[in-house]
């Protein structure tokens, strides 16, 4: 069986009721399978977005979703 890999990661910045939130959507190689997470740090949300886009996302693309220990 071919491993499921990370194909793309979307960073969504939103501000419901004045709270800045950074939502992360991980899109996999399996059609319809994705993950959602929250990477919110309200005081420095721009720094979180930059860290995700410049460092974590390039590291994650193409990796097997089952190998989460590689992210630690």
CHARMM-style PDB file with segment names, atoms N, HN, CA, C and O in Angstrom:
ATOM      1  N   UNK     1       0.831  -1.181   0.000  1.00  0.00      PROA
ATOM      2  CA  UNK     1       0.000   0.000   0.000  1.00  0.00      PROA
ATOM      3  C   UNK     1       0.877   1.246   0.000  1.00  0.00      PROA
ATOM      4  O   UNK     1       1.817   1.352   0.787  1.00  0.00      PROA
ATOM      5  N   UNK     2       0.572   2.166  -0.865  1.00  0.00      PROA
ATOM      6  HN  UNK     2      -0.192   2.080  -1.505  1.00  0.00      PROA
ATOM      7  CA  UNK     2       1.329   3.401  -0.993  1.00  0.00      PROA
ATOM      8  C   UNK     2       1.036   4.321   0.200  1.00  0.00      PROA
ATOM      9  O   UNK     2      -0.124   4.469   0.585  1.00  0.00      PROA
ATOM     10  N   UNK     3       2.067   4.941   0.793  1.00  0.00      PROA
ATOM     11  HN  UNK     3       3.009   4.821   0.480  1.00  0.00      PROA
ATOM     12  CA  UNK     3       1.807   5.810   1.945  1.00  0.00      PROA
ATOM     13  C   UNK     3       1.029   7.069   1.549  1.00  0.00      PROA
ATOM     14  O   UNK     3       1.124   7.551   0.420  1.00  0.00      PROA
ATOM     15  N   UNK     4       0.267   7.579   2.498  1.00  0.00      PROA
ATOM     16  HN  UNK     4       0.190   7.187   3.415  1.00  0.00      PROA
ATOM     17  CA  UNK     4      -0.450   8.838   2.301  1.00  0.00      PROA
ATOM     18  C   UNK     4       0.522   9.959   2.636  1.00  0.00      PROA
ATOM     19  O   UNK     4       1.151   9.951   3.695  1.00  0.00      PROA
ATOM     20  N   UNK     5       0.642  10.919   1.733  1.00  0.00      PROA
ATOM     21  HN  UNK     5       0.131  10.925   0.873  1.00  0.00      PROA
ATOM     22  CA  UNK     5       1.607  12.000   1.931  1.00  0.00      PROA
ATOM     23  C   UNK     5       0.917  13.361   1.999  1.00  0.00      PROA
ATOM     24  O   UNK     5      -0.239  13.516   1.605  1.00  0.00      PROA
ATOM     25  N   UNK     6       1.656  14.331   2.507  1.00  0.00      PROA
ATOM     26  HN  UNK     6       2.595  14.205   2.827  1.00  0.00      PROA
ATOM     27  CA  UNK     6       1.168  15.705   2.572  1.00  0.00      PROA
ATOM     28  C   UNK     6       1.408  16.350   1.213  1.00  0.00      PROA
ATOM     29  O   UNK     6       2.545  16.446   0.751  1.00  0.00      PROA
ATOM     30  N   UNK     7       0.334  16.788   0.586  1.00  0.00      PROA
ATOM     31  HN  UNK     7      -0.589  16.711   0.962  1.00  0.00      PROA
ATOM     32  CA  UNK     7       0.421  17.391  -0.743  1.00  0.00      PROA
ATOM     33  C   UNK     7       0.443  18.911  -0.697  1.00  0.00      PROA
ATOM     34  O   UNK     7       1.088  19.550  -1.529  1.00  0.00      PROA
ATOM     35  N   UNK     8      -0.254  19.487   0.264  1.00  0.00      PROA
ATOM     36  HN  UNK     8      -0.778  18.968   0.939  1.00  0.00      PROA
ATOM     37  CA  UNK     8      -0.321  20.939   0.373  1.00  0.00      PROA
ATOM     38  C   UNK     8      -0.752  21.305   1.786  1.00  0.00      PROA
ATOM     39  O   UNK     8      -1.350  20.493   2.492  1.00  0.00      PROA
ATOM     40  N   UNK     9      -0.446  22.519   2.187  1.00  0.00      PROA
ATOM     41  HN  UNK     9       0.039  23.179   1.613  1.00  0.00      PROA
ATOM     42  CA  UNK     9      -0.878  23.039   3.476  1.00  0.00      PROA
ATOM     43  C   UNK     9      -1.386  24.458   3.244  1.00  0.00      PROA
ATOM     44  O   UNK     9      -0.682  25.290   2.672  1.00  0.00      PROA
ATOM     45  N   UNK    10      -2.594  24.726   3.685  1.00  0.00      PROA
ATOM     46  HN  UNK    10      -3.166  24.051   4.150  1.00  0.00      PROA
ATOM     47  CA  UNK    10      -3.200  26.047   3.564  1.00  0.00      PROA
ATOM     48  C   UNK    10      -3.199  26.711   4.934  1.00  0.00      PROA
ATOM     49  O   UNK    10      -3.558  26.088   5.933  1.00  0.00      PROA
ATOM     50  N   UNK    11      -2.796  27.971   4.979  1.00  0.00      PROA
ATOM     51  HN  UNK    11      -2.505  28.478   4.167  1.00  0.00      PROA
ATOM     52  CA  UNK    11      -2.826  28.754   6.206  1.00  0.00      PROA
ATOM     53  C   UNK    11      -3.951  29.778   6.056  1.00  0.00      PROA
ATOM     54  O   UNK    11      -3.961  30.576   5.119  1.00  0.00      PROA
ATOM     55  N   UNK    12      -4.886  29.741   6.989  1.00  0.00      PROA
ATOM     56  HN  UNK    12      -4.878  29.093   7.750  1.00  0.00      PROA
ATOM     57  CA  UNK    12      -6.052  30.617   6.937  1.00  0.00      PROA
ATOM     58  C   UNK    12      -6.036  31.504   8.179  1.00  0.00      PROA
ATOM     59  O   UNK    12      -6.098  31.011   9.305  1.00  0.00      PROA
ATOM     60  N   UNK    13      -5.951  32.821   7.963  1.00  0.00      PROA
ATOM     61  HN  UNK    13      -5.901  33.222   7.049  1.00  0.00      PROA
ATOM     62  CA  UNK    13      -5.987  33.774   9.077  1.00  0.00      PROA
ATOM     63  C   UNK    13      -7.380  34.376   9.116  1.00  0.00      PROA
ATOM     64  O   UNK    13      -7.875  34.887   8.112  1.00  0.00      PROA
ATOM     65  N   UNK    14      -8.005  34.313  10.279  1.00  0.00      PROA
ATOM     66  HN  UNK    14      -7.603  33.898  11.095  1.00  0.00      PROA
ATOM     67  CA  UNK    14      -9.357  34.822  10.436  1.00  0.00      PROA
ATOM     68  C   UNK    14      -9.467  35.563  11.763  1.00  0.00      PROA
ATOM     69  O   UNK    14      -8.604  35.426  12.631  1.00  0.00      PROA
ATOM     70  N   UNK    15     -10.518  36.340  11.918  1.00  0.00      PROA
ATOM     71  HN  UNK    15     -11.219  36.452  11.213  1.00  0.00      PROA
ATOM     72  CA  UNK    15     -10.667  37.124  13.135  1.00  0.00      PROA
ATOM     73  C   UNK    15     -12.127  37.172  13.591  1.00  0.00      PROA
ATOM     74  O   UNK    15     -12.758  38.228  13.542  1.00  0.00      PROA
ATOM     75  N   UNK    16     -12.665  36.030  14.034  1.00  0.00      PROA
ATOM     76  HN  UNK    16     -12.153  35.173  14.074  1.00  0.00      PROA
ATOM     77  CA  UNK    16     -14.050  36.052  14.515  1.00  0.00      PROA
ATOM     78  C   UNK    16     -14.139  36.721  15.890  1.00  0.00      PROA
ATOM     79  O   UNK    16     -13.361  36.412  16.792  1.00  0.00      PROA
ATOM     80  N   UNK    17     -15.070  37.614  16.034  1.00  0.00      PROA
ATOM     81  HN  UNK    17     -15.703  37.865  15.302  1.00  0.00      PROA
ATOM     82  CA  UNK    17     -15.309  38.300  17.314  1.00  0.00      PROA
ATOM     83  C   UNK    17     -14.043  38.946  17.870  1.00  0.00      PROA
ATOM     84  O   UNK    17     -13.855  39.006  19.085  1.00  0.00      PROA
ATOM     85  N   UNK    18     -13.171  39.430  16.975  1.00  0.00      PROA
ATOM     86  HN  UNK    18     -13.324  39.381  15.988  1.00  0.00      PROA
ATOM     87  CA  UNK    18     -11.961  40.123  17.408  1.00  0.00      PROA
ATOM     88  C   UNK    18     -10.799  39.235  17.813  1.00  0.00      PROA
ATOM     89  O   UNK    18      -9.738  39.752  18.164  1.00  0.00      PROA
ATOM     90  N   UNK    19     -10.956  37.935  17.778  1.00  0.00      PROA
ATOM     91  HN  UNK    19     -11.817  37.516  17.493  1.00  0.00      PROA
ATOM     92  CA  UNK    19      -9.868  37.020  18.132  1.00  0.00      PROA
ATOM     93  C   UNK    19      -9.143  36.579  16.866  1.00  0.00      PROA
ATOM     94  O   UNK    19      -9.757  36.000  15.969  1.00  0.00      PROA
ATOM     95  N   UNK    20      -7.868  36.844  16.789  1.00  0.00      PROA
ATOM     96  HN  UNK    20      -7.369  37.314  17.517  1.00  0.00      PROA
ATOM     97  CA  UNK    20      -7.100  36.417  15.615  1.00  0.00      PROA
ATOM     98  C   UNK    20      -6.793  34.935  15.719  1.00  0.00      PROA
ATOM     99  O   UNK    20      -6.240  34.472  16.717  1.00  0.00      PROA
ATOM    100  N   UNK    21      -7.155  34.201  14.687  1.00  0.00      PROA
ATOM    101  HN  UNK    21      -7.604  34.577  13.877  1.00  0.00      PROA
ATOM    102  CA  UNK    21      -6.923  32.756  14.652  1.00  0.00      PROA
ATOM    103  C   UNK    21      -6.127  32.392  13.409  1.00  0.00      PROA
ATOM    104  O   UNK    21      -6.331  32.957  12.335  1.00  0.00      PROA
ATOM    105  N   UNK    22      -5.227  31.448  13.572  1.00  0.00      PROA
ATOM    106  HN  UNK    22      -5.061  30.989  14.445  1.00  0.00      PROA
ATOM    107  CA  UNK    22      -4.475  30.895  12.453  1.00  0.00      PROA
ATOM    108  C   UNK    22      -4.891  29.432  12.333  1.00  0.00      PROA
ATOM    109  O   UNK    22      -4.575  28.608  13.191  1.00  0.00      PROA
ATOM    110  N   UNK    23      -5.601  29.130  11.258  1.00  0.00      PROA
ATOM    111  HN  UNK    23      -5.858  29.800  10.561  1.00  0.00      PROA
ATOM    112  CA  UNK    23      -6.085  27.770  11.003  1.00  0.00      PROA
ATOM    113  C   UNK    23      -5.186  27.136   9.944  1.00  0.00      PROA
ATOM    114  O   UNK    23      -4.795  27.789   8.976  1.00  0.00      PROA
ATOM    115  N   UNK    24      -4.865  25.868  10.136  1.00  0.00      PROA
ATOM    116  HN  UNK    24      -5.183  25.337  10.922  1.00  0.00      PROA
ATOM    117  CA  UNK    24      -4.006  25.137   9.206  1.00  0.00      PROA
ATOM    118  C   UNK    24      -4.799  23.970   8.637  1.00  0.00      PROA
ATOM    119  O   UNK    24      -5.376  23.176   9.381  1.00  0.00      PROA
ATOM    120  N   UNK    25      -4.823  23.873   7.312  1.00  0.00      PROA
ATOM    121  HN  UNK    25      -4.355  24.518   6.708  1.00  0.00      PROA
ATOM    122  CA  UNK    25      -5.484  22.748   6.639  1.00  0.00      PROA
ATOM    123  C   UNK    25      -4.413  21.965   5.884  1.00  0.00      PROA
ATOM    124  O   UNK    25      -3.757  22.493   4.987  1.00  0.00      PROA
ATOM    125  N   UNK    26      -4.251  20.708   6.259  1.00  0.00      PROA
ATOM    126  HN  UNK    26      -4.784  20.279   6.988  1.00  0.00      PROA
ATOM    127  CA  UNK    26      -3.270  19.824   5.635  1.00  0.00      PROA
ATOM    128  C   UNK    26      -3.998  18.947   4.625  1.00  0.00      PROA
ATOM    129  O   UNK    26      -4.891  18.180   4.986  1.00  0.00      PROA
ATOM    130  N   UNK    27      -3.613  19.063   3.366  1.00  0.00      PROA
ATOM    131  HN  UNK    27      -2.888  19.686   3.072  1.00  0.00      PROA
ATOM    132  CA  UNK    27      -4.241  18.308   2.282  1.00  0.00      PROA
ATOM    133  C   UNK    27      -3.336  17.126   1.944  1.00  0.00      PROA
ATOM    134  O   UNK    27      -2.132  17.290   1.744  1.00  0.00      PROA
ATOM    135  N   UNK    28      -3.929  15.936   1.883  1.00  0.00      PROA
ATOM    136  HN  UNK    28      -4.906  15.802   2.046  1.00  0.00      PROA
ATOM    137  CA  UNK    28      -3.152  14.722   1.667  1.00  0.00      PROA
ATOM    138  C   UNK    28      -3.310  14.193   0.245  1.00  0.00      PROA
ATOM    139  O   UNK    28      -4.101  14.703  -0.548  1.00  0.00      PROA
ATOM    140  N   UNK    29      -2.544  13.169  -0.045  1.00  0.00      PROA
ATOM    141  HN  UNK    29      -1.901  12.754   0.599  1.00  0.00      PROA
ATOM    142  CA  UNK    29      -2.600  12.517  -1.355  1.00  0.00      PROA
ATOM    143  C   UNK    29      -3.831  11.633  -1.510  1.00  0.00      PROA
ATOM    144  O   UNK    29      -4.123  11.165  -2.610  1.00  0.00      PROA
ATOM    145  N   UNK    30      -4.547  11.403  -0.432  1.00  0.00      PROA
ATOM    146  HN  UNK    30      -4.310  11.784   0.462  1.00  0.00      PROA
ATOM    147  CA  UNK    30      -5.770  10.594  -0.464  1.00  0.00      PROA
ATOM    148  C   UNK    30      -6.956  11.531  -0.722  1.00  0.00      PROA
ATOM    149  O   UNK    30      -7.240  12.394   0.108  1.00  0.00      PROA
ATOM    150  N   UNK    31      -7.642  11.380  -1.840  1.00  0.00      PROA
ATOM    151  HN  UNK    31      -7.411  10.679  -2.514  1.00  0.00      PROA
ATOM    152  CA  UNK    31      -8.756  12.283  -2.151  1.00  0.00      PROA
ATOM    153  C   UNK    31      -9.767  12.378  -1.010  1.00  0.00      PROA
ATOM    154  O   UNK    31     -10.248  11.367  -0.499  1.00  0.00      PROA
ATOM    155  N   UNK    32     -10.078  13.617  -0.623  1.00  0.00      PROA
ATOM    156  HN  UNK    32      -9.687  14.439  -1.039  1.00  0.00      PROA
ATOM    157  CA  UNK    32     -11.053  13.852   0.431  1.00  0.00      PROA
ATOM    158  C   UNK    32     -10.511  13.771   1.844  1.00  0.00      PROA
ATOM    159  O   UNK    32     -11.229  14.096   2.790  1.00  0.00      PROA
ATOM    160  N   UNK    33      -9.265  13.349   2.018  1.00  0.00      PROA
ATOM    161  HN  UNK    33      -8.682  13.085   1.250  1.00  0.00      PROA
ATOM    162  CA  UNK    33      -8.684  13.225   3.354  1.00  0.00      PROA
ATOM    163  C   UNK    33      -7.812  14.443   3.645  1.00  0.00      PROA
ATOM    164  O   UNK    33      -6.856  14.723   2.923  1.00  0.00      PROA
ATOM    165  N   UNK    34      -8.153  15.156   4.706  1.00  0.00      PROA
ATOM    166  HN  UNK    34      -8.930  14.928   5.293  1.00  0.00      PROA
ATOM    167  CA  UNK    34      -7.383  16.333   5.098  1.00  0.00      PROA
ATOM    168  C   UNK    34      -7.424  16.467   6.617  1.00  0.00      PROA
ATOM    169  O   UNK    34      -8.228  15.822   7.290  1.00  0.00      PROA
ATOM    170  N   UNK    35      -6.566  17.293   7.129  1.00  0.00      PROA
ATOM    171  HN  UNK    35      -5.913  17.817   6.582  1.00  0.00      PROA
ATOM    172  CA  UNK    35      -6.536  17.548   8.564  1.00  0.00      PROA
ATOM    173  C   UNK    35      -6.660  19.032   8.826  1.00  0.00      PROA
ATOM    174  O   UNK    35      -6.235  19.851   8.011  1.00  0.00      PROA
ATOM    175  N   UNK    36      -7.238  19.378   9.957  1.00  0.00      PROA
ATOM    176  HN  UNK    36      -7.583  18.713  10.619  1.00  0.00      PROA
ATOM    177  CA  UNK    36      -7.375  20.764  10.369  1.00  0.00      PROA
ATOM    178  C   UNK    36      -6.728  20.959  11.725  1.00  0.00      PROA
ATOM    179  O   UNK    36      -6.777  20.079  12.584  1.00  0.00      PROA
ATOM    180  N   UNK    37      -6.124  22.117  11.907  1.00  0.00      PROA
ATOM    181  HN  UNK    37      -6.084  22.832  11.209  1.00  0.00      PROA
ATOM    182  CA  UNK    37      -5.515  22.415  13.187  1.00  0.00      PROA
ATOM    183  C   UNK    37      -5.521  23.902  13.442  1.00  0.00      PROA
ATOM    184  O   UNK    37      -5.821  24.696  12.550  1.00  0.00      PROA
ATOM    185  N   UNK    38      -5.191  24.272  14.649  1.00  0.00      PROA
ATOM    186  HN  UNK    38      -4.947  23.627  15.374  1.00  0.00      PROA
ATOM    187  CA  UNK    38      -5.137  25.670  15.048  1.00  0.00      PROA
ATOM    188  C   UNK    38      -3.705  25.973  15.491  1.00  0.00      PROA
ATOM    189  O   UNK    38      -3.152  25.276  16.342  1.00  0.00      PROA
ATOM    190  N   UNK    39      -3.114  27.007  14.917  1.00  0.00      PROA
ATOM    191  HN  UNK    39      -3.563  27.574  14.226  1.00  0.00      PROA
ATOM    192  CA  UNK    39      -1.747  27.407  15.249  1.00  0.00      PROA
ATOM    193  C   UNK    39      -1.750  28.821  15.820  1.00  0.00      PROA
ATOM    194  O   UNK    39      -0.847  29.610  15.544  1.00  0.00      PROA
ATOM    195  N   UNK    40      -2.752  29.132  16.602  1.00  0.00      PROA
ATOM    196  HN  UNK    40      -3.486  28.491  16.826  1.00  0.00      PROA
ATOM    197  CA  UNK    40      -2.969  30.498  17.051  1.00  0.00      PROA
ATOM    198  C   UNK    40      -2.040  30.899  18.189  1.00  0.00      PROA
ATOM    199  O   UNK    40      -1.881  30.185  19.180  1.00  0.00      PROA
ATOM    200  N   UNK    41      -1.441  32.053  18.012  1.00  0.00      PROA
ATOM    201  HN  UNK    41      -1.571  32.633  17.208  1.00  0.00      PROA
ATOM    202  CA  UNK    41      -0.713  32.770  19.059  1.00  0.00      PROA
ATOM    203  C   UNK    41      -1.074  34.226  18.817  1.00  0.00      PROA
ATOM    204  O   UNK    41      -0.406  34.909  18.040  1.00  0.00      PROA
ATOM    205  N   UNK    42      -2.120  34.707  19.469  1.00  0.00      PROA
ATOM    206  HN  UNK    42      -2.663  34.153  20.100  1.00  0.00      PROA
ATOM    207  CA  UNK    42      -2.774  35.963  19.096  1.00  0.00      PROA
ATOM    208  C   UNK    42      -1.869  37.191  19.126  1.00  0.00      PROA
ATOM    209  O   UNK    42      -2.083  38.118  18.346  1.00  0.00      PROA
ATOM    210  N   UNK    43      -0.877  37.226  19.991  1.00  0.00      PROA
ATOM    211  HN  UNK    43      -0.703  36.472  20.625  1.00  0.00      PROA
ATOM    212  CA  UNK    43      -0.026  38.398  20.064  1.00  0.00      PROA
ATOM    213  C   UNK    43       0.946  38.496  18.888  1.00  0.00      PROA
ATOM    214  O   UNK    43       1.377  39.596  18.542  1.00  0.00      PROA
ATOM    215  N   UNK    44       1.291  37.390  18.281  1.00  0.00      PROA
ATOM    216  HN  UNK    44       0.941  36.497  18.563  1.00  0.00      PROA
ATOM    217  CA  UNK    44       2.279  37.382  17.203  1.00  0.00      PROA
ATOM    218  C   UNK    44       1.819  36.496  16.052  1.00  0.00      PROA
ATOM    219  O   UNK    44       2.574  35.649  15.574  1.00  0.00      PROA
ATOM    220  N   UNK    45       0.587  36.689  15.610  1.00  0.00      PROA
ATOM    221  HN  UNK    45      -0.026  37.377  15.998  1.00  0.00      PROA
ATOM    222  CA  UNK    45       0.044  35.786  14.599  1.00  0.00      PROA
ATOM    223  C   UNK    45       0.789  35.901  13.274  1.00  0.00      PROA
ATOM    224  O   UNK    45       0.868  34.923  12.530  1.00  0.00      PROA
ATOM    225  N   UNK    46       1.339  37.081  12.962  1.00  0.00      PROA
ATOM    226  HN  UNK    46       1.275  37.875  13.566  1.00  0.00      PROA
ATOM    227  CA  UNK    46       2.118  37.215  11.723  1.00  0.00      PROA
ATOM    228  C   UNK    46       3.386  36.353  11.785  1.00  0.00      PROA
ATOM    229  O   UNK    46       3.803  35.787  10.774  1.00  0.00      PROA
ATOM    230  N   UNK    47       3.987  36.257  12.955  1.00  0.00      PROA
ATOM    231  HN  UNK    47       3.649  36.717  13.776  1.00  0.00      PROA
ATOM    232  CA  UNK    47       5.174  35.417  13.129  1.00  0.00      PROA
ATOM    233  C   UNK    47       4.835  33.941  12.948  1.00  0.00      PROA
ATOM    234  O   UNK    47       5.621  33.180  12.385  1.00  0.00      PROA
ATOM    235  N   UNK    48       3.667  33.545  13.426  1.00  0.00      PROA
ATOM    236  HN  UNK    48       3.028  34.164  13.884  1.00  0.00      PROA
ATOM    237  CA  UNK    48       3.224  32.156  13.265  1.00  0.00      PROA
ATOM    238  C   UNK    48       3.011  31.842  11.789  1.00  0.00      PROA
ATOM    239  O   UNK    48       3.437  30.791  11.309  1.00  0.00      PROA
ATOM    240  N   UNK    49       2.359  32.743  11.071  1.00  0.00      PROA
ATOM    241  HN  UNK    49       2.014  33.597  11.461  1.00  0.00      PROA
ATOM    242  CA  UNK    49       2.116  32.538   9.641  1.00  0.00      PROA
ATOM    243  C   UNK    49       3.448  32.446   8.898  1.00  0.00      PROA
ATOM    244  O   UNK    49       3.618  31.569   8.051  1.00  0.00      PROA
ATOM    245  N   UNK    50       4.388  33.330   9.200  1.00  0.00      PROA
ATOM    246  HN  UNK    50       4.250  34.043   9.888  1.00  0.00      PROA
ATOM    247  CA  UNK    50       5.696  33.308   8.540  1.00  0.00      PROA
ATOM    248  C   UNK    50       6.441  32.008   8.841  1.00  0.00      PROA
ATOM    249  O   UNK    50       7.046  31.423   7.944  1.00  0.00      PROA
ATOM    250  N   UNK    51       6.403  31.555  10.086  1.00  0.00      PROA
ATOM    251  HN  UNK    51       5.911  32.030  10.815  1.00  0.00      PROA
ATOM    252  CA  UNK    51       7.078  30.299  10.444  1.00  0.00      PROA
ATOM    253  C   UNK    51       6.473  29.121   9.685  1.00  0.00      PROA
ATOM    254  O   UNK    51       7.192  28.239   9.213  1.00  0.00      PROA
ATOM    255  N   UNK    52       5.156  29.116   9.574  1.00  0.00      PROA
ATOM    256  HN  UNK    52       4.572  29.832   9.957  1.00  0.00      PROA
ATOM    257  CA  UNK    52       4.497  28.045   8.827  1.00  0.00      PROA
ATOM    258  C   UNK    52       4.881  28.090   7.354  1.00  0.00      PROA
ATOM    259  O   UNK    52       5.304  27.081   6.791  1.00  0.00      PROA
ATOM    260  N   UNK    53       4.734  29.253   6.731  1.00  0.00      PROA
ATOM    261  HN  UNK    53       4.390  30.072   7.189  1.00  0.00      PROA
ATOM    262  CA  UNK    53       4.956  29.366   5.286  1.00  0.00      PROA
ATOM    263  C   UNK    53       6.411  29.230   4.879  1.00  0.00      PROA
ATOM    264  O   UNK    53       6.703  28.659   3.828  1.00  0.00      PROA
ATOM    265  N   UNK    54       7.321  29.735   5.679  1.00  0.00      PROA
ATOM    266  HN  UNK    54       7.083  30.199   6.533  1.00  0.00      PROA
ATOM    267  CA  UNK    54       8.744  29.733   5.298  1.00  0.00      PROA
ATOM    268  C   UNK    54       9.501  28.493   5.757  1.00  0.00      PROA
ATOM    269  O   UNK    54      10.493  28.104   5.140  1.00  0.00      PROA
ATOM    270  N   UNK    55       9.037  27.871   6.838  1.00  0.00      PROA
ATOM    271  HN  UNK    55       8.231  28.187   7.339  1.00  0.00      PROA
ATOM    272  CA  UNK    55       9.819  26.775   7.419  1.00  0.00      PROA
ATOM    273  C   UNK    55       9.079  25.435   7.482  1.00  0.00      PROA
ATOM    274  O   UNK    55       9.561  24.429   6.962  1.00  0.00      PROA
ATOM    275  N   UNK    56       7.920  25.429   8.113  1.00  0.00      PROA
ATOM    276  HN  UNK    56       7.528  26.247   8.536  1.00  0.00      PROA
ATOM    277  CA  UNK    56       7.251  24.151   8.356  1.00  0.00      PROA
ATOM    278  C   UNK    56       6.616  23.555   7.102  1.00  0.00      PROA
ATOM    279  O   UNK    56       6.748  22.356   6.861  1.00  0.00      PROA
ATOM    280  N   UNK    57       5.935  24.365   6.307  1.00  0.00      PROA
ATOM    281  HN  UNK    57       5.829  25.340   6.503  1.00  0.00      PROA
ATOM    282  CA  UNK    57       5.269  23.832   5.115  1.00  0.00      PROA
ATOM    283  C   UNK    57       6.276  23.241   4.122  1.00  0.00      PROA
ATOM    284  O   UNK    57       6.061  22.126   3.649  1.00  0.00      PROA
ATOM    285  N   UNK    58       7.373  23.947   3.787  1.00  0.00      PROA
ATOM    286  HN  UNK    58       7.548  24.853   4.171  1.00  0.00      PROA
ATOM    287  CA  UNK    58       8.339  23.318   2.878  1.00  0.00      PROA
ATOM    288  C   UNK    58       8.917  22.006   3.432  1.00  0.00      PROA
ATOM    289  O   UNK    58       9.217  21.086   2.671  1.00  0.00      PROA
ATOM    290  N   UNK    59       9.069  21.929   4.749  1.00  0.00      PROA
ATOM    291  HN  UNK    59       8.825  22.677   5.367  1.00  0.00      PROA
ATOM    292  CA  UNK    59       9.558  20.713   5.388  1.00  0.00      PROA
ATOM    293  C   UNK    59       8.544  19.587   5.290  1.00  0.00      PROA
ATOM    294  O   UNK    59       8.919  18.423   5.151  1.00  0.00      PROA
ATOM    295  N   UNK    60       7.247  19.926   5.361  1.00  0.00      PROA
ATOM    296  HN  UNK    60       6.942  20.872   5.474  1.00  0.00      PROA
ATOM    297  CA  UNK    60       6.187  18.922   5.428  1.00  0.00      PROA
ATOM    298  C   UNK    60       5.799  18.337   4.081  1.00  0.00      PROA
ATOM    299  O   UNK    60       5.406  17.173   4.012  1.00  0.00      PROA
ATOM    300  N   UNK    61       5.900  19.105   3.020  1.00  0.00      PROA
ATOM    301  HN  UNK    61       6.220  20.051   3.076  1.00  0.00      PROA
ATOM    302  CA  UNK    61       5.410  18.654   1.712  1.00  0.00      PROA
ATOM    303  C   UNK    61       6.083  17.358   1.266  1.00  0.00      PROA
ATOM    304  O   UNK    61       7.307  17.232   1.289  1.00  0.00      PROA
ATOM    305  N   UNK    62       5.260  16.413   0.866  1.00  0.00      PROA
ATOM    306  HN  UNK    62       4.266  16.515   0.848  1.00  0.00      PROA
ATOM    307  CA  UNK    62       5.752  15.129   0.382  1.00  0.00      PROA
ATOM    308  C   UNK    62       6.003  14.093   1.458  1.00  0.00      PROA
ATOM    309  O   UNK    62       6.290  12.939   1.142  1.00  0.00      PROA
ATOM    310  N   UNK    63       5.904  14.473   2.712  1.00  0.00      PROA
ATOM    311  HN  UNK    63       5.671  15.411   2.969  1.00  0.00      PROA
ATOM    312  CA  UNK    63       6.177  13.530   3.803  1.00  0.00      PROA
ATOM    313  C   UNK    63       4.977  12.625   4.086  1.00  0.00      PROA
ATOM    314  O   UNK    63       3.826  12.996   3.861  1.00  0.00      PROA
ATOM    315  N   UNK    64       5.279  11.446   4.580  1.00  0.00      PROA
ATOM    316  HN  UNK    64       6.215  11.144   4.763  1.00  0.00      PROA
ATOM    317  CA  UNK    64       4.279  10.456   4.971  1.00  0.00      PROA
ATOM    318  C   UNK    64       3.552  10.972   6.215  1.00  0.00      PROA
ATOM    319  O   UNK    64       4.196  11.331   7.202  1.00  0.00      PROA
ATOM    320  N   UNK    65       2.212  11.013   6.176  1.00  0.00      PROA
ATOM    321  HN  UNK    65       1.690  10.721   5.375  1.00  0.00      PROA
ATOM    322  CA  UNK    65       1.448  11.541   7.303  1.00  0.00      PROA
ATOM    323  C   UNK    65       1.580  10.684   8.562  1.00  0.00      PROA
ATOM    324  O   UNK    65       1.335  11.175   9.664  1.00  0.00      PROA
ATOM    325  N   UNK    66       1.958   9.434   8.421  1.00  0.00      PROA
ATOM    326  HN  UNK    66       2.158   9.036   7.526  1.00  0.00      PROA
ATOM    327  CA  UNK    66       2.090   8.545   9.575  1.00  0.00      PROA
ATOM    328  C   UNK    66       3.383   8.786  10.356  1.00  0.00      PROA
ATOM    329  O   UNK    66       3.536   8.264  11.460  1.00  0.00      PROA
ATOM    330  N   UNK    67       4.311   9.564   9.807  1.00  0.00      PROA
ATOM    331  HN  UNK    67       4.187   9.989   8.910  1.00  0.00      PROA
ATOM    332  CA  UNK    67       5.611   9.767  10.447  1.00  0.00      PROA
ATOM    333  C   UNK    67       5.657  11.097  11.204  1.00  0.00      PROA
ATOM    334  O   UNK    67       6.533  11.931  10.972  1.00  0.00      PROA
ATOM    335  N   UNK    68       4.691  11.276  12.115  1.00  0.00      PROA
ATOM    336  HN  UNK    68       3.980  10.599  12.304  1.00  0.00      PROA
ATOM    337  CA  UNK    68       4.567  12.544  12.828  1.00  0.00      PROA
ATOM    338  C   UNK    68       5.772  12.844  13.718  1.00  0.00      PROA
ATOM    339  O   UNK    68       6.026  14.005  14.041  1.00  0.00      PROA
ATOM    340  N   UNK    69       6.507  11.824  14.114  1.00  0.00      PROA
ATOM    341  HN  UNK    69       6.301  10.881  13.852  1.00  0.00      PROA
ATOM    342  CA  UNK    69       7.673  12.052  14.981  1.00  0.00      PROA
ATOM    343  C   UNK    69       8.738  12.898  14.285  1.00  0.00      PROA
ATOM    344  O   UNK    69       9.556  13.523  14.960  1.00  0.00      PROA
ATOM    345  N   UNK    70       8.746  12.933  12.958  1.00  0.00      PROA
ATOM    346  HN  UNK    70       8.081  12.425  12.410  1.00  0.00      PROA
ATOM    347  CA  UNK    70       9.716  13.737  12.230  1.00  0.00      PROA
ATOM    348  C   UNK    70       9.496  15.228  12.439  1.00  0.00      PROA
ATOM    349  O   UNK    70      10.416  16.021  12.235  1.00  0.00      PROA
ATOM    350  N   UNK    71       8.308  15.616  12.837  1.00  0.00      PROA
ATOM    351  HN  UNK    71       7.561  14.972  13.003  1.00  0.00      PROA
ATOM    352  CA  UNK    71       8.017  17.026  13.073  1.00  0.00      PROA
ATOM    353  C   UNK    71       8.494  17.500  14.432  1.00  0.00      PROA
ATOM    354  O   UNK    71       8.605  18.706  14.654  1.00  0.00      PROA
ATOM    355  N   UNK    72       8.778  16.593  15.339  1.00  0.00      PROA
ATOM    356  HN  UNK    72       8.688  15.614  15.159  1.00  0.00      PROA
ATOM    357  CA  UNK    72       9.268  16.982  16.654  1.00  0.00      PROA
ATOM    358  C   UNK    72      10.740  17.195  16.583  1.00  0.00      PROA
ATOM    359  OT1 UNK    72      11.364  17.532  17.589  1.00  0.00      PROA
TER     360      UNK     72
END
